[in-house]
């Protein structure tokens, strides 16, 4: 889970595994694989950093099959 802030200042947690895109319209908009969208106060770079930290903490990218290393 990553911590984000809605435009109204309310903090919430979002499961980073379901994030499909992070875009700026000019507000940062996070779109999930379900199609649901969240507009957040954090910048695109901040959201991307939190996603990367989540992946590193959960070691999700340590699985060679998820990384695309088929011969391991």
C-alpha positions as CSV (number, residue, x, y, z in Angstrom):
1,X,0.0,0.0,0.0
2,X,1.1,3.5,-0.7
3,X,-0.1,6.6,1.2
4,X,-1.6,9.4,-1.0
5,X,-3.6,12.6,-0.4
6,X,-6.9,13.5,-2.2
7,X,-7.4,17.1,-3.3
8,X,-9.6,17.8,-0.3
9,X,-6.6,16.9,2.0
10,X,-7.9,13.5,3.1
11,X,-5.2,10.8,3.3
12,X,-5.8,7.3,2.0
13,X,-3.9,4.1,1.2
14,X,-3.8,2.6,-2.3
15,X,-2.7,-0.9,-3.3
16,X,0.1,-0.1,-5.8
17,X,-0.4,-3.4,-7.5
18,X,-3.6,-2.1,-9.1
19,X,-2.1,1.1,-10.5
20,X,-2.2,1.1,-14.3
21,X,-1.2,4.8,-15.1
22,X,-0.1,7.9,-13.3
23,X,-0.7,11.1,-15.4
24,X,-0.8,14.8,-15.0
25,X,-3.9,16.8,-16.3
26,X,-2.5,19.2,-14.6
27,X,-3.4,17.5,-11.4
28,X,-1.9,14.1,-10.8
29,X,-4.4,11.4,-11.7
30,X,-3.9,7.7,-10.7
31,X,-5.8,5.2,-12.8
32,X,-6.3,1.7,-11.5
33,X,-6.7,-1.5,-13.5
34,X,-10.4,-1.4,-12.6
35,X,-10.8,1.9,-14.3
36,X,-11.3,3.9,-11.1
37,X,-9.4,7.2,-11.0
38,X,-8.0,9.2,-8.1
39,X,-6.8,12.8,-8.3
40,X,-4.1,13.4,-5.7
41,X,-2.0,16.2,-4.3
42,X,1.3,14.4,-4.8
43,X,3.3,15.0,-8.0
44,X,3.7,12.3,-10.6
45,X,7.4,11.8,-9.5
46,X,6.3,11.4,-5.8
47,X,3.7,8.8,-6.7
48,X,6.2,6.9,-8.9
49,X,8.8,7.0,-6.1
50,X,6.3,5.5,-3.6
51,X,5.3,2.8,-6.1
52,X,9.0,1.9,-6.6
53,X,9.5,1.9,-2.8
54,X,6.5,-0.4,-2.4
55,X,7.9,-2.8,-5.0
56,X,11.3,-2.8,-3.4
57,X,9.9,-3.4,0.1
58,X,7.7,-6.3,-1.1
59,X,10.5,-7.6,-3.3
60,X,8.0,-8.1,-6.1
61,X,10.6,-7.4,-8.7
62,X,12.9,-10.1,-7.2
63,X,10.9,-12.8,-9.0
64,X,12.7,-13.5,-12.3
65,X,9.5,-14.4,-14.1
66,X,7.9,-11.0,-13.2
67,X,11.1,-9.2,-14.4
68,X,10.9,-11.0,-17.7
69,X,14.0,-13.2,-17.1
70,X,12.6,-16.4,-18.6
71,X,15.8,-18.4,-18.4
72,X,16.2,-18.3,-14.6
